[in-house]
Amino acid sequence: MHKVNIKNLLGTKFPIIQAPMAGVQDSTLTIAVSEAGGLGSLPCAMLSIEKIVSEIQEIKAATDKPYNLNFFCHKAAAYDAEKQLNWQKILKPYFKELGIEFDPLARGANRVPFNHDIADAIEPFKPALISFHFGLPDKTLIQRIKSWGTKIISSATTVEEAIWLESKGADGIIAQGLEAGGHRGMFLSNDISTQMGLFALLPQIIQRVNIPVIAAGGISDKQGVQAALLLGANAVQIGTAYLLCLEAQTSALHRAAISSAQSAHTALTTLFSGKPARGIVNRVMRELGYINPLAPDFPYAAIEMTQLRNHAEKLGVNDFSPLWCGQNTLDCQTISARELTLQLAGINEKI
Amino acid sequence: MHKVNIKNLLGTKFPIIQAPMAGVQDSTLTIAVSEAGGLGSLPCAMLSIEKIVSEIQEIKAATDKPYNLNFFCHKAAAYDAEKQLNWQKILKPYFKELGIEFDPLARGANRVPFNHDIADAIEPFKPALISFHFGLPDKTLIQRIKSWGTKIISSATTVEEAIWLESKGADGIIAQGLEAGGHRGMFLSNDISTQMGLFALLPQIIQRVNIPVIAAGGISDKQGVQAALLLGANAVQIGTAYLLCLEAQTSALHRAAISSAQSAHTALTTLFSGKPARGIVNRVMRELGYINPLAPDFPYAAIEMTQLRNHAEKLGVNDFSPLWCGQNTLDCQTISARELTLQLAGINEKI
């Protein structure tokens, strides 16, 4: 039924993708997962072109196994000075409390959608796989990527998005259940009530598309992997379980929140970037509302919050930090990514 | 590890509970499911005591198989005349549009929490199992029920609720993933962001309680049942898949919505009862907002809406109907409940 074989699509020993997690990992995690037999991912959305190239070089120097490059492909909204000023007013009491001045020259919103400059830089590597978040780039970019022999996958959060992705040329669909941490891949609607639990989303997407489907959201252990495959997924993508891994760059503050009772309550919030993303509920989320319609569009909401965050984190306070995390932290362990990948695959290395 | 054996708890051939669905079923569905080898449920929350008794008599006359009685056990809020008047103002344009007058004597909110009068009426039947929604009744009622030898189960929508239910004497937990249709069983929080997808909720509840766990939400077929069991559930509870069954009393309007593209988008809404429940998005949900803080407390929000609904439905319009439905309608089929139950159990009767 599926046109593309999942083994050909991923090229890995195990049907397990480590979810790209911008801000908490670099190529170190990618390499460890790929070497273990999963598909390591490199989140490129917040990296400069030079950094993307050097990270790919790191990966290729360390492993000959397949890897995944992840990019954002949002439609960049225009900067709205009025909305931004209003948001700054709302955040002003926090700046006052922390005793810092808002830096009007600060950017902090460096999330550039995939473009031809990036394509120029990665073309020499002819990557086997690229995953996108927030839909797909335009037709010329898709054609250009495909001309390298590169396969493309992207996240769907509704059946409608899965059908759209297939129609635009995706080679695989990541069915992103709302259990998942970090940014929702949603791109056809802003209404978070459209978001579905994996048990509902996965079978409905599988029934409606003819390309491989990768299950994501809430999967944290071997049983979860097997349950997703039993529901018809061709592979799984797992993020949260990797957050405490030795090779992840998750901050001490973020690790502490994941390991604490605070992680029992995550919520989708627009406060940190302007797009809904799942993180552990913290002070600013409680005080300003998880989904605040006054937050500037993606990625501009990040500008001021990043300044608050940077200062507060130095004080050991996570009040303004995007504590990205899925709904299931049961199997977050401070172990090597190799050990976790083998656990997920059901392999007991010690035997 | 689990103290109570699931076979003893349910007493059925298959580990499948048909979810009680007030308003769209009576004992006919209960009997059909129980006779097929699942556990049929009778939703009693909206029935008079006389009707509860006559329905139990119907069940016992038709089958000697186990059945489940379901009751609500919400803390009844006080009627707030001011809030209600304000809500009537908000709904007034709809009454005007339909050309009807609001009936100030109307009740339409007949959802009485479980009490000693109900216990008096059902005690002679010594039911094997009772399921509750919205927590558990008070200690004396729990002790009274248990003195009959009756087992008690209830829904948890968070890990915290599961631990609470076990501590108060529940014999089993229904882990209600947010994919599920109808009312959320939530009782320790009103914040719908606390609600989790089944893939995340189920393993975390299993890890934290020592009683059987029943998985609910988004399960619609044999693979779904098996996946939930693989994740560690002792049984499953399934509602939405039964909505189109021949023995269900789901209205033609409701059936049409389930079978149409409209059912691709369900949302949690407080408009129809005052408590969050998942239904297919319709006009009044779009226009007043799914979760409207001005809606009166449960169950008083139902009073006026029921009048609008009753009138509109006569015109063939579902604008004001609570179209309860889960996020997965993939396997809703107009077949007998027997056939569906056997499908879910993986039994092909034709062989």
Interface residues (C-beta under 8 A of the other chain):
Chain A: T158 V159 E160 G177 L178 E179 S193 T194 M196 G197 L198 F199 A200 L201 P203 Q204 Q207 G217 G218 I219 S220 D221 Q223 G224 Q226 A227 A228 L230 L231 G232 A264 H265 T266 A267 L268 V281 Y290 G326 Q327 N328 L330
Chain B: T158 V159 E160 G177 L178 E179 S193 T194 M196 G197 L198 F199 A200 L201 P203 Q204 Q207 G217 G218 I219 S220 D221 Q223 G224 Q226 A227 A228 L230 L231 G232 A264 H265 T266 A267 L268 V281 Y290 G326 Q327 N328 L330
